[in-house]
Amino acid sequence: MATSVLICDDSMMARKQMKKSLPDEWAVEVQFATNGVEALETIRAGGIDVLFLDLTMPIMDGFEVLEKLHEEGHKTLALVVSADIQPQAIERVKKLNALDFIKKPVDKVKITEILHKYGLL
């Protein structure tokens, strides 16, 4: 059974790069969102197992998405993917129950390691 993945980033190039960075052996069904509002709508509709989430986006940023996921009790596993590697940002996303933090630009080997670490691959 394929894992349902949502990639949320306002940059089309970043979304494409993230999809290409997913391990070839990982059976996934990928959907995309361009901002936090779209991501939450997709998650609320059901069936998203893993969310790759950018922090800096218009309309609703990644921090707000994480807060809503927590408030609403969603089981979707969130992995933050961001160029904002300030210690405060990393600490904040972990407090908001993000599974892990991945630095942009993403790397297929690093993504594979993280997925193995959490038993997702």
N, C-alpha and C positions, 0 to 999 in steps of 0.2 A: 504494500500500500504506500502510495506516494505521500510525502510530507508536504503540507500546504504552507507555502512561504509567501510572505508579503514584503516587498522591498519598498520602503518609503523614503524618498529623497526628492527635492525640488529640481535637481539637475538630471536631465535625461542621460547625459554621459555617465554620471555616477550610478544611475540605476542599471545601465547596460554593463558597466564595469563590474558592479556587484554581482549581477547574474552570471557573467562570464567567470567570476571568481569562485562560484559554487563548485564543489567537487563533482567531477563527471560521474562518479559512482553513486552519488546521492540521488535517489528517486524523488524528484520534487515537482510540484505544480506551482509555478511562480505567478504572482499577481503584482501589480505596481500601484503605488499611490504617490501623488506629487506634493502632498502636504498632510499634516496631522489630522485634519478633518476627514479627508478621504480615507486615511488609514483606519481611523476609528469606525467610520461607516462600514468599511469592509470587515473589520474584526467583529463588529456588532452583528453583522449578517451571518457570522458563524464560520467555523471551519479553518481558521488560520492557526497553524501550529507554531510557526516561528516568524518573528518580525525583525527585519534588519532596518533600523531606524536612524535617520540622520537627526542631528540636534537643531541645526540652524535652517529653518524653513519659514516661509511666509504663512500667514493665516493662523496656523497652530504649530508651535515648535515641538521638538522631541521631548523636552521636559514636560510640557503640558500633556502630551500623549501618554507618557509614563504615569503621570499623576492620575489621569482618567482611567487607564487600564487597572491601576491599583484600586481606585475608588469603586469601580464597577465590578471588580472581582474576576476579570478575564484570566483565562489559563494560558493565553498566548505567551510564549517565551520571547522576550525582547533582547536583542543584541544591538547595542548602540554602535553606529559606524559614523565617526566624525573626525574632522581635522582639528577640532577643539580639544587639545590634549592637556588643558590646564588641570592641575590636580583637583581644583574645586569642582570642575565639571564632571570628572571621573567619579569623585566621591558622591556628588549629588545624584548621578544616574544609578549608582549602586544602592543608595538609600531609597531610591524610587523603584527598587526591585528589578533593575536591568540585570540580565544574566551575566553579561560581560561587556567590555568596551573594546572596539576594534578601531585602530587608527587608520585614517585615509592617507594615502591611497591603499585600498585593500589588496591583499595578496592571497592567492589560492592556497598556498601552503599554510599560512596563518589561519585562514578560515577553516581549513580541514582540521588543524590541530584543535581549534576551539570547539568544533562540532564533535570531535572525538572526546574531548575533555568532559563534555556534558552528556555524552551518550546519545547524541543525535545522529551519529553516522556509524 
